[in-house]
C-alpha cells in the first residue's frame, strides 16, 4: 500500500453529518478592557481569546474573527505581523505614527484604519495610547494558509480620519428614520471593497448610532458580531435574552443567530451628541453575503 492510500480515512455518516461544535454565549469582555487601560499596563496586546471554548489551537474570539486591545506606552512601539488577510484598527486614546515598510501614517484619537495583513508593522506612540483591532486570522489559521502580499492583497492601507468620521456621523445622527429602517449605521469600506459593501472581503466594519428613545429592534443574522461601545449614553443590548448595559470601550459578543437589540433610553429636554450612543461593530458578514446565507430577520 502506498503512503497516499495510508492517509485515506472513511468517516461513518453518524460522525460526518450535522457536525456539532461548542456554542458561544453572549458576553462582555470587561476584564480585558480593564487590563488594557490599567495605569501600569505594559506595551502589548490583550486578545479576546475564546479558543478554549471553541476548541481551537489558535487564538480566536469567534470562529472567524479575533479582536485585541493594544496598549502602547508613550515613547514605546508595538511591532507585529498578523497572519490575516486584513486588519481593522480604531484608536481609542493617544497619538503617534504607524510604520509599514515604506509607508508612514500619522494617527490620533478617533482615527480608524483598514490595513492589509501579513506586513511587518510598528505602532509608535508619542502619547500613552490604547487601540482596538479586529482581524480574520482564525479563517486563515483554520485553512492553513498565509495572507496575500503586495499587489494581491484584498485591500490597500486606508485611513478613516477622525474629522471625516465626525462629518459622516453628523449626517447619520440627523438622518430621518423610516419605520422599516434597520438602524443608524455607517458602513466603512475601501477602494477595493466598496462594491462588496464591506471593509475586508470577509468582514464588515460599521459605526452604529442609537439616538435617545430609539432602538435597533430585535433581530438575528448568521454572522457573529463584536460590538465596541465608543459612547454608551444610556444604551444597553439584549443578546440571547441577557441584557448588557453599554460601558465605554467594552466589547460585547453577539454569537451567530442570537436574537439581539440595542436600545437607548429616552432623555429629558433637547438631545445633544452626548445623549447619542455610538458603537463600532465588526461582523464576519462578508462571508455570508457572498454565500447568500446572511439570514437577516427581525424577531
C-alpha positions as a printed NumPy array, in Angstrom:
array([[  0.   ,   0.   ,   0.   ],
       [  1.319,   3.462,  -0.86 ],
       [  1.755,   6.236,   1.698],
       [ -1.022,   8.107,  -0.134],
       [ -3.514,   5.301,   0.382],
       [ -2.482,   5.02 ,   4.04 ],
       [ -3.63 ,   8.614,   4.556],
       [ -7.192,   7.821,   3.493],
       [ -9.898,   7.814,   6.162],
       [-13.556,   6.815,   5.853],
       [-15.957,   8.503,   8.267],
       [-19.379,   6.963,   9.047],
       [-22.416,   9.146,   8.455],
       [-23.098,   9.438,  12.195],
       [-19.84 ,  11.374,  12.59 ],
       [-19.79 ,  13.257,   9.29 ],
       [-23.37 ,  14.572,   9.122],
       [-24.682,  17.621,  11.021],
       [-21.427,  18.085,  12.91 ],
       [-21.926,  19.827,  16.267],
       [-19.484,  22.456,  17.566],
       [-19.24 ,  24.036,  21.04 ],
       [-21.589,  27.056,  21.165],
       [-20.588,  30.594,  22.118],
       [-22.505,  32.558,  24.735],
       [-23.199,  36.302,  24.752],
       [-20.66 ,  38.079,  26.928],
       [-18.908,  41.323,  27.756],
       [-15.098,  41.443,  27.749],
       [-14.81 ,  43.721,  30.769],
       [-11.635,  42.233,  32.269],
       [ -9.719,  42.513,  29.   ],
       [-10.685,  46.17 ,  28.525],
       [ -9.782,  46.97 ,  32.14 ],
       [ -6.399,  45.282,  31.761],
       [ -5.566,  47.192,  28.573],
       [ -6.449,  50.573,  30.137],
       [ -4.797,  49.949,  33.525],
       [ -2.263,  52.604,  34.526],
       [  0.516,  50.028,  34.819],
       [ -0.347,  48.06 ,  31.648],
       [  2.795,  47.399,  29.597],
       [  3.06 ,  47.871,  25.85 ],
       [  1.491,  44.822,  24.218],
       [ -1.687,  43.085,  23.083],
       [ -4.638,  41.841,  25.137],
       [ -6.518,  39.311,  22.978],
       [-10.188,  38.461,  23.438],
       [ -9.393,  34.769,  23.175],
       [-12.104,  32.107,  23.391],
       [-10.02 ,  29.334,  21.857],
       [-10.676,  27.192,  24.947],
       [-14.414,  27.346,  24.329],
       [-14.055,  26.968,  20.573],
       [-11.615,  24.072,  20.865],
       [ -9.055,  25.618,  18.505],
       [ -5.262,  25.557,  18.724],
       [ -5.121,  29.217,  17.636],
       [ -6.438,  32.384,  19.277],
       [ -9.983,  33.323,  18.242],
       [-12.835,  35.449,  19.562],
       [-15.332,  33.793,  17.21 ],
       [-14.68 ,  31.008,  14.692],
       [-13.803,  33.605,  12.014],
       [-12.633,  36.702,  13.956],
       [-10.025,  37.726,  16.519],
       [-10.089,  41.009,  18.448],
       [ -7.333,  42.532,  20.562],
       [ -6.798,  45.653,  22.627],
       [ -3.339,  47.166,  22.087],
       [ -1.597,  49.293,  24.729],
       [  1.394,  51.393,  23.667],
       [  3.108,  53.459,  26.305],
       [  4.464,  56.914,  25.459],
       [  7.769,  56.721,  23.634],
       [  7.451,  52.987,  23.009],
       [  6.473,  50.953,  19.971],
       [  4.483,  47.806,  19.263],
       [  5.866,  45.592,  16.496],
       [  3.787,  42.82 ,  14.926],
       [  2.888,  40.968,  11.724],
       [ -0.548,  39.343,  11.732],
       [ -1.277,  36.252,   9.617],
       [ -4.515,  37.864,   8.406],
       [ -5.885,  38.99 ,   5.058],
       [ -6.579,  42.359,   6.676],
       [ -6.705,  44.362,   9.905],
       [ -9.256,  46.925,  11.111],
       [ -7.999,  49.357,  13.772],
       [ -9.623,  52.009,  15.965],
       [ -7.568,  54.497,  18.009],
       [ -9.275,  54.805,  21.389],
       [ -6.663,  57.013,  23.049],
       [ -3.385,  58.718,  22.172],
       [ -1.468,  59.505,  19.002],
       [  1.659,  58.517,  17.121],
       [  2.881,  57.077,  13.834],
       [  2.464,  53.722,  12.096],
       [  5.351,  52.405,  10.005],
       [  4.79 ,  49.609,   7.475],
       [  7.652,  49.108,   5.052],
       [  7.976,  52.343,   3.077],
       [  4.643,  53.7  ,   4.395],
       [  4.273,  56.041,   7.384],
       [  0.8  ,  57.004,   8.629],
       [  0.221,  59.547,  11.383],
       [ -2.624,  58.673,  13.754],
       [ -4.557,  60.205,  16.629],
       [ -7.562,  59.534,  18.832],
       [-10.764,  58.536,  16.965],
       [ -8.903,  57.669,  13.74 ],
       [ -9.56 ,  54.286,  12.151],
       [ -7.589,  52.175,   9.673],
       [ -8.101,  49.228,   7.342],
       [ -4.766,  47.601,   6.514],
       [ -3.542,  44.578,   4.554],
       [ -2.385,  41.741,   6.786],
       [  0.895,  39.878,   6.735],
       [  3.012,  43.056,   6.816],
       [  5.7  ,  43.725,   9.429],
       [  4.421,  46.865,  11.143],
       [  5.26 ,  49.166,  14.052],
       [  2.848,  51.388,  16.001],
       [  4.929,  54.138,  17.667],
       [  3.254,  56.241,  20.365],
       [  4.04 ,  59.863,  21.143],
       [  1.348,  59.753,  23.868],
       [  0.137,  56.901,  26.04 ],
       [ -2.21 ,  55.048,  23.678],
       [ -4.837,  52.323,  23.501],
       [ -6.083,  50.851,  20.218],
       [ -8.531,  48.099,  19.217],
       [ -8.033,  45.75 ,  16.29 ],
       [-10.105,  43.038,  14.603],
       [ -8.739,  40.542,  12.069],
       [ -9.725,  37.407,  10.191],
       [ -6.727,  35.424,  11.457],
       [ -8.875,  32.457,  12.58 ],
       [-10.067,  31.909,   8.989],
       [ -6.525,  31.671,   7.66 ],
       [ -5.414,  29.524,  10.621],
       [ -8.314,  27.119,  10.033],
       [ -7.474,  26.837,   6.338],
       [ -3.729,  26.673,   6.991],
       [ -2.922,  29.437,   4.502],
       [ -0.822,  32.593,   4.521],
       [ -2.036,  36.113,   3.674],
       [ -1.526,  37.526,   0.201],
       [  1.078,  40.259,  -0.125],
       [  1.974,  43.149,  -2.449],
       [ -0.448,  43.699,  -5.351],
       [ -2.546,  40.635,  -4.44 ],
       [ -3.739,  41.999,  -1.088],
       [ -7.537,  42.333,  -0.884],
       [ -7.252,  45.949,   0.332],
       [ -4.719,  48.768,   0.378],
       [ -3.84 ,  50.759,   3.503],
       [ -6.836,  53.025,   4.19 ],
       [ -7.124,  55.859,   6.737],
       [-10.516,  56.95 ,   8.111],
       [ -9.616,  60.316,   9.637],
       [-11.329,  61.449,  12.835],
       [-12.541,  64.695,  11.237],
       [-14.024,  62.859,   8.24 ],
       [-15.727,  60.329,  10.505],
       [-17.205,  63.154,  12.613],
       [-18.66 ,  64.766,   9.485],
       [-20.235,  61.488,   8.359],
       [-21.622,  60.878,  11.843],
       [-23.298,  64.28 ,  11.847],
       [-25.284,  63.214,   8.779],
       [-26.035,  59.839,  10.376],
       [-27.276,  61.408,  13.629],
       [-29.623,  63.785,  11.789],
       [-30.958,  61.324,   9.216],
       [-34.755,  60.828,   9.335],
       [-35.699,  57.233,  10.13 ],
       [-38.47 ,  55.346,   8.353],
       [-40.395,  52.66 ,  10.278],
       [-38.663,  49.869,   8.357],
       [-35.104,  51.293,   8.563],
       [-32.893,  48.709,  10.349],
       [-30.93 ,  51.368,  12.245],
       [-28.46 ,  54.234,  12.035],
       [-25.359,  52.639,  10.539],
       [-22.351,  53.906,   8.606],
       [-20.538,  51.17 ,   6.682],
       [-16.784,  51.623,   6.298],
       [-15.304,  50.346,   3.037],
       [-12.127,  50.69 ,   0.989],
       [-11.447,  51.444,  -2.641],
       [-11.146,  47.735,  -3.403],
       [-14.135,  46.569,  -1.328],
       [-16.699,  49.321,  -1.925],
       [-18.584,  47.175,  -4.447],
       [-18.928,  44.451,  -1.801],
       [-20.231,  46.864,   0.839],
       [-17.671,  45.507,   3.321],
       [-14.343,  46.627,   4.781],
       [-12.462,  43.369,   4.273],
       [-13.934,  40.873,   1.808],
       [-14.917,  38.623,   4.724],
       [-15.747,  41.255,   7.368],
       [-17.911,  44.329,   7.794],
       [-16.99 ,  47.39 ,   9.849],
       [-19.789,  49.758,  10.829],
       [-20.417,  52.681,  13.131],
       [-23.873,  52.258,  14.651],
       [-25.644,  55.136,  16.423],
       [-28.728,  54.95 ,  18.646],
       [-30.479,  58.213,  19.486],
       [-32.419,  58.562,  22.777],
       [-35.734,  56.733,  22.578],
       [-34.63 ,  54.77 ,  19.506],
       [-33.539,  51.174,  19.099],
       [-32.165,  48.723,  16.638],
       [-35.059,  46.391,  17.226],
       [-34.746,  42.694,  17.973],
       [-33.213,  40.846,  15.041],
       [-30.88 ,  37.986,  14.177],
       [-28.366,  37.053,  11.478],
       [-25.949,  34.231,  10.734],
       [-22.916,  36.492,  11.145],
       [-21.402,  36.836,  14.6  ],
       [-20.949,  40.43 ,  15.798],
       [-18.438,  42.138,  18.073],
       [-19.718,  45.446,  19.46 ],
       [-17.238,  48.018,  20.822],
       [-19.061,  50.731,  22.765],
       [-17.458,  54.073,  21.888],
       [-20.035,  56.233,  23.674],
       [-22.519,  54.47 ,  25.914],
       [-25.065,  57.246,  26.658],
       [-27.873,  55.191,  28.294],
       [-27.801,  52.323,  25.843],
       [-27.992,  48.589,  26.506],
       [-28.012,  45.472,  24.34 ],
       [-30.181,  42.432,  24.895],
       [-28.414,  39.39 ,  23.424],
       [-29.926,  35.938,  23.613],
       [-32.225,  37.092,  26.43 ],
       [-29.395,  38.643,  28.504],
       [-29.059,  42.421,  28.963],
       [-25.686,  44.15 ,  28.797],
       [-25.519,  47.89 ,  29.611],
       [-23.   ,  49.591,  27.356],
       [-19.738,  50.628,  29.025],
       [-17.222,  52.732,  27.127],
       [-14.615,  50.623,  25.316],
       [-16.045,  47.29 ,  26.495],
       [-16.556,  44.76 ,  23.69 ],
       [-19.753,  42.692,  23.55 ],
       [-20.049,  39.354,  21.736],
       [-23.236,  38.548,  19.81 ],
       [-22.984,  34.89 ,  18.73 ],
       [-24.232,  33.849,  15.315],
       [-28.043,  33.52 ,  15.134],
       [-28.586,  35.076,  18.578],
       [-31.553,  37.444,  18.73 ],
       [-30.401,  40.872,  19.884],
       [-31.259,  44.561,  20.019],
       [-29.672,  47.869,  21.065],
       [-31.865,  50.38 ,  22.932],
       [-31.096,  53.892,  24.178],
       [-33.309,  55.304,  26.918],
       [-35.304,  58.496,  26.486],
       [-33.814,  61.735,  27.737],
       [-35.479,  64.87 ,  29.023],
       [-35.015,  68.097,  27.109],
       [-33.059,  68.768,  23.933],
       [-30.918,  65.958,  22.585],
       [-27.164,  66.565,  22.403],
       [-24.443,  64.362,  20.944],
       [-23.687,  63.165,  24.491],
       [-27.132,  61.541,  24.532],
       [-26.46 ,  59.535,  21.347],
       [-24.955,  56.076,  21.827],
       [-22.258,  55.034,  19.354],
       [-20.638,  51.648,  18.75 ],
       [-18.13 ,  50.17 ,  16.34 ],
       [-19.439,  46.811,  15.13 ],
       [-17.434,  44.135,  13.345],
       [-19.123,  41.135,  11.747],
       [-17.944,  38.219,   9.641],
       [-20.85 ,  39.214,   7.396],
       [-18.83 ,  39.342,   4.196],
       [-18.647,  35.546,   4.185],
       [-22.42 ,  35.228,   4.489],
       [-23.232,  37.967,   1.986],
       [-21.028,  36.2  ,  -0.558],
       [-22.52 ,  32.806,   0.319],
       [-26.104,  34.177,   0.074],
       [-26.687,  32.942,   3.634],
       [-26.832,  36.093,   5.812],
       [-30.233,  35.063,   7.205],
       [-31.15 ,  38.544,   8.466],
       [-34.609,  38.697,  10.036],
       [-36.456,  40.81 ,  12.563],
       [-37.751,  38.844,  15.535]])
